[in-house]
Amino acid sequence: MLVQVMARRALADAMELMANAMAQEAVSRTADRVAQEARRGREDELR
């Protein structure tokens, strides 16, 4: 019984870590996209 509880807890922790990693990746991609668009905007202003 205790082993099952510990296994469930470990699985829940792993899923939480994965969800956090995926969220951070999404934020990073969004920030990269915003920065890229800002660079493009500056390039357009220079033309």
N, C-alpha and C positions, 0 to 999 in steps of 0.2 A: 504493500500500500504506500509506504513512504517513498519507495523508489518511483512509483507512478507519479506521485505529487512532485517529486524533484524533477522528473523527466518533463512533466508538463510545464513546470516553471522554467526549465532551461529552454524549452521550445518557445514559450511565450517571450522570454528575453531575447532569443535569437530573432524572432519575428519583429520585435520592437526595434532591434538594432538594424535590421534590414529596411524597415519602414523609414527609420531616421536617415539611413544612407541614401535611400531613394529620394527622399524629400530634399536632402542637401544637394544631391545631383541636379534635381530639377531647378533649385534656386541658382545653382552655379551656371546651368545652361541659360537660364533667363538673364542673369547678369552678363554673361558673355554676349548674348544677343543684343542687349541694350547697349553695351559698349561698342559692339560692331556697328550698330545703327548710328550711334553718336559719331563714330569715326567717319562713316559714310557722309553724314550731314556736314561735317567739317570739310571733307574733300569737295563736296558739291559747292560749298561757299567759296572755296579757293578758285573755282573755275570761272 
